[in-house]
Amino acid sequence: MPTIDTTIEAFLASKNFDPATISRLGFWSQQFSHKELSDISEEDVDNALVTLSTRGKMIPVRMMAEESGELLREFFRQRR
């Protein structure tokens, strides 16, 4: 059964996406990378949405807020 990471990798390989989409996918990857898609429960998603609402739009990197989209794209490129 595919995991969220393998699904995201296939999705990103299908075409180029803007940094905002990649950043959003990165969030879900961080939340569920170890789970198979069929094992993600409604409660898991609810908890992740609470985390998302408290986190905000940017991830702090080295004391500055940076968009994470390009970092995630590079992460998935290196995994291939």
C-alpha positions, 0 to 999 in steps of 0.5 A: 500500500502506498504511503503519503510520501510515495504518493507525493513523489508521484504527484510531483513527478507529473508536472512542475508545481508552484512553491505554495503547492509544494509547501502544502504537500510538505506539511502533509508529508511531515505529518504522515510520511510513516503511514500508509494512505489507508491507515490515516484516520479522520482523527489523524487529519483533524489533529494535523489541521489543528497543528496547521492552524497553530503553525501559520503559513511559514516555517521558521528556518535559522531564525527567519521565516522562509517558504519551504516549497523549494526545500521540499522540492529539492528533498524529493529530487534527492530521494530519486 
